[in-house]
Amino acid sequence: MDDLDRRLIAELRINARASVPKLADLLGVAPGTVKSRMTRLEETGVIAGYTVRLREDASDGTIRGVMMMELSGRNVKALVATLRKTLGFRALHTTNGEWDLIAEVEVGSLPEFNRIVTHIRSMDGIAKTETYLFLGPA
């Protein structure tokens, strides 16, 4: 992936519905170049799909946040496998620093969010957690 690919992806993040001619104009290249780059990025899996971003006031009511976890004990692999299957975890990431894992949480209600946090905190192998709710875009 080169600088043009990165600039193309940046423009698609701003407006995933931008037309090929519009993207070509923004990037200062031919429409054929944009089309071939997009096709290659899709075929190689760099672009997995296109999405819609909602206005802040058009929220779907989903509760989102992150939960950082410090793990302990001997069965870390089994614990991580169990955590990957946790309903409400949109994604689970390993990281460096103070926390071993960061989970992206996405649920339909605050009680559901609380249920997940309470469940995770009670699991063997979870030494400590810290959780943040997303209040809205910055």
HELIX and SHEET records of a PDB file:
HELIX    1   1 ASP A    3  ILE A   14  1                                  12    
HELIX    2   2 VAL A   20  LEU A   27  1                                   8    
HELIX    3   3 PRO A   31  GLU A   43  1                                  13    
HELIX    4   4 GLU A   56  ALA A   58  5                                   3    
HELIX    5   5 VAL A   76  ARG A   84  1                                   9    
HELIX    6   6 LEU A  110  ARG A  121  1                                  12    
SHEET    1   A 4 PHE A  89  THR A  94  0                                        
SHEET    2   A 4 LEU A 101  VAL A 107 -1                                        
SHEET    3   A 4 ILE A  63  LEU A  71 -1                                        
SHEET    4   A 4 ILE A 126  LEU A 133 -1                                        
END                                                                             
